[in-house]
Amino acid sequence: MPSPASDEIRAAIARADGALRFDRFVDLALYGAGGFYSSGGGAGRRGDFITSPEVGPLFGAVIARWLDDTWRRLGSPDQFDLIEAGAGPGTLARSILAAAPQCSAAVRYTAVEVSDSQRERHPAGVASVASMPTEPIIGVVIANELLDNLPFRLFVMDGQWREAHVIEQRDGSFAEVLRDAPDVDELRLPLARSHGARVPVQQQAGEWARSALAGIEAGRLLVIDYASATSAGMAMRPWRDWLRTYRDHERGEHYLREPGSQDITTEVALDQLFVAVGEPDAVRSQSQFLQRWGIDALVEEGRTAWAEQAARPTVAAMTMRSRIREAEALCDPTGLGAFTVVEFAAN
């Protein structure tokens, strides 16, 4: 039976004279009626992939330290806005609130999530909304693994850079065709590569980050994602390395298969992001960022607490002990530790 996402994509293909631009396909597959996120897919141990907050509460405890630093830099205001974009089921919010940062009394936490089913799971103590606030922000905006999920255009080297579109075949399945793009010369695509090379054009990610930073009157934008230094580097790599799908904690099928049933992601091309937003204040690996903000001290605190209560362990002591395992996963250079953390300061 055709899925709701597939039906919506077929209708969009018909309206587009038989060929739908790739970013519009991704948008419907992820966020349309019956799309992956609209139908409740997402992060978590029971979802389709695990993000850093899902590893355990340690990640949120480190973010809380970064929040306190930003709050103090702003002069410890009585109201401190914390906007978490792409909040999923609210796991990071729970961890940050549980960490009880020094700025807690001033924090006005807003969790932004487009999925109705995910918003229903948000914790008490946060404002749960579907779109970014429009009032000026004095505080921070956090986007953890958001930009990789925003729809992106896809270009393929076919003598020249041509743009991927999606069509419906006679058997009802989807296939890819290439079309000339009228704005190709404006996109700063890499110089000619081998036939079949691919590169994403992440206009929505750049526009989102630029708008988020513009909305911050004073404070910081924090972006955490898996990223590549340049789109040129991505064009030289096998495209399956950076254009990925996920389902049930494993790599999924080809991105045109069963749209709506799996996540579709791409690495964030940092060169494109910086052209759109401007030069960042800091770029670190996730491992470096967590070490910068005290993960080692928190792990040592956990070891001490466990040693003191190991004979009669409590739930709290077990949680402290788990920091060792969590830190290993969060800082793993072959996994989450290799994510890129980018900080932008509002002017």
N, C-alpha and C positions, 0 to 999 in steps of 0.2 A: 504494500500500500504506500503511495507517495506520502512523504512527510510534509507537514505544513510549510517548512522552510523551502523544500523543493518546489511546491506549488507556487509559492510567492516568487521564487526565482524565475520559474518558467513564465509567469505573468510579466515580470519585469523584462525578461528577454524579448517577449513579444512586443512590449511597448517601446523597446530600444531597437526596433527593426531587426531583430534576430541575433544581436550580439551585444552582450552586457559587459561594460567595463569591469575589470577585475576588482577594483576597490568597492564597487557597488555590489558585486557578488559576495564579497567578504562581509560587507555590512549586513546584508540580508541573512547570510549563513550564521552570523554571530548574534545580531541584534534584532532581526526581523521577527515576524510572527512565527513561532516555532523554532527560532534560532537558538544557538547553543546557550547563550546567556539568558535569553528571554524565557527559555523553558526550564531554567534552574540549574544548568551546568555550571561548573566552576571549581574553585579551589577547595581543598580540604581532604581529610583522610577518607571521606566517603565520596569525594568528587572525582575529578579527572586529573588533577595535578596538585602537588603540594608546593605552596609558596613559603617563603621564609617565616612569616608569622605562624604558619601551620606546623612548623617543626616543634614549636613550644613557646612559652612566654618570654624566653630570654631575648629574642629579637626585639620585642616591644619594650623590654626593660632598657636596652641600649638606646633605642629611639627616644625614650623618655629622657635620657641624659642629654641627647642632642637638643631636645625641645627646651630643657632648662637653660642650656647655653644660649639658645636663640632668645628666649624670654629675657634673660639677664642683659643681653646685648641691646635689647630694645628698651631697657630701663625698667624692667619688671612691671609692665602695665597691668592695670586692674582687670582688663579684658584682653585675652590672648586667644586669637582664632586659630584653631587647628582644623584644617580641611583635608580629609582623606578622600582622594578621588579613586574610584574603582575599589570601593571598600569590601566588596564581596560579602561574605556572611558576618563581617564585623570582628574577625579574629584579632586583627592588629589593634583595634579599638579596645577590646577586652584586655589585652596584654598591657597596653599603655596605661589604661585606667588602673589596673591592678598594681602596676609599678609605683603608683602614687608619686609622680614627679613633684618637685618643689612648686612648679607653676600650676598645680592641680586646681587651686581655688580660682585661678584666673582663666582657666581653659574653657573655651566654648567649642566643643567638639562637634563637627559636622561630618557625617559619613555619607558620601555621594556614591550611589549605586543605581544603575539603570534597571536591574532585575528586581521585579516585585517580590519574587520568592526569596531572594537574598536579603532584601531590606527587612523582611519579616523576622529575620534572625538577628538583627542588630541589637546590641545590648542597651539596657537602660543607661541614661546619662549621655546619650548622643542624640543629635538631631539627624534623623534619617531622611534623606532627600534623593530625588532622581536626577537632579542636575546641579551644576556648580552654582554657588551663590553669586549674586550680582553686586552686592554691597562691597565697599572697599575692605580689604583684609589687613589686619594688623596681627601678624603671626606667621603661620607656615601653611603651605600646601604640600602634601605628600602624595606622590604617585608611585606606588609600589607595583611593578609589573602591570602597568596600564598601557604604556605607549606601544608595547609589542602587540597589543590586541586591537589597536585602532586600525580601521581599514586602510589599505595601502594600494597604490597602483603598482603594476608589475610590467617591466620592460624586458624584452628578449632581443638579443643580437641576431639579426637576420639580414646580414649585409649592412644594415643600419639598425639603430634602436627602433623597435616597433613595440606597440603596446598590446598586452594580452587582454583578450575579451573572452567571455564564456558564451557558448551556444548550446542549444538543446539538439541532441541527435535523434534520429528516427526512432530509436529504441527507448527514448525518454531519458537516457543518461546525458551527462554534461561533458563537453569537450572544450578545448582551448583553441582559439584562432588569434592571429596577429593582425593588427590594423595600424595604419600610420597615425601618429598623434600630432595634431596641429601645433601643440606647444612644446614639442620635443626639444627644440633649440633653447628654450628658456629654462630647462630643468637641470642643467649642469651635470648631465650624465657623463660617466667616465669615457675616456677615449676608446676607440674601437677595440673590442675584445674578440675572443674566438667565437665562432658560430655557436649559437645556443646559449651563450652566457646570459645570465639573468641578473636583474638588479631591482630592488624595490624603490619606489618613490613615496616617501612617507609624509605627504603634505598634511594630512589630518593630525598626525602626531606633532608636527612642527607648529601648526596653528593652535592646537590645544595648549601646548607648553607656552607659546608666546602669549596667549590670552590669559592663562593662569598667572604668569608672572606679572602681566600688566594689571591684574586685579589685586596685587599685593601692594598696599600702600607703604608698608614697612615690614620686612621679614625676609623669608627665604622660600624658594621652591626646591623641593628634594625629589629627584627622579631616580628610581632604582629599577634596573632592567638588565636583561642580557643584551649586549651591544657589540657592534663592530666599529672600529675606528673610522672607516670610510666605506662609502658605497663602492668605490673602486676595488677595495679589497674583497668585498662580498662578490663582485662580478667575477673575480678570479677563483673563487671557491665553488665547490659543488653546491648547487642551490638547495639541495635537501639538507645541507648543514644549517642553513639559516631560515628557511621557510619550512615550518614544522606544523604538524598536527598532533593533538593529544586526546586520548580517550582512556578512561579507567587506569590512570597513572602510568600509561605506556604511550609510546609513539603511535599515532593513528595511521589512517590510510592516506592515500593521495587526497589533496585538498578539494578535488572535485567530487569525491565519493561521499554520498549520504550527507549533504550539507545540513547543518543543524545538529548533527549527532556528535561532532567533535570540534575541539578548539582549533583555530587557525592563527598562527603567530609568526612574526618575523623578528629577527634581531633589529635593534634600533641602530640606524646608521648615524653615528655621532656627528659626522661632518654635516649631514643634512639638518640635524637638530640645532647645531650651533649657528648655521646660516640663518635659520628661522628665528632663533631666540637671542643669539648673541653669545659672546664668550662666557663660559661658566666661571664661578669663583673657585671651584674645586672639582676634580675628577679623580675618583679612587675606585679600586676594586671594593666589593662588599667586605671582603676580609680586612682590608686596610681601614675602611670606614668603621667597622665594628671595633677594631683594635684602638682606633683613634678615640672612640667614645667609651672605652672602658670595659669591653667584654671580658678581658682577662681578669680584671678586678672582681667582676661579678661571678666568674667561674670560681675564683679562689674563695670568695665569700660562700659560695655553695659547698665547696669542699669542707670548709671549716664547720659550717652548720651541720653537715652530714656526719662529720667525725664526732661532733659533740652529742649527736642523738642516735648514732648507729645502733646502739644497744637496744634502744626503744624507739624505733623510727616512727615519726608522725607523717601525715600526708604532706605537711609543709616541708619536712626534712627530705622526703622523697623528691619533692619538686626541686629543691635546691640541688640535690644530687644530680638530677637530670640535666642541669646546666652543662655538665661536662660533655655529655653526648650531644646536646643541642649545639654547643660551640663548635664541635668537630664538624657537624653537618653545615652550619652556617658559614664556616670559614674554609670549607673544602675547596682547594684551588681547582679541582676538576668538576665542581658542581656549583652550589650556591655562592661560594666564596668568590667565584670568578665573575659574578654579576658586576655591573658598573653602577656606581653611585655618583650622580652629578648634582652639584649644588649651584643654584643661581640666587644671587642676592638682589632684592628689589632696589632700584636706584632711588 
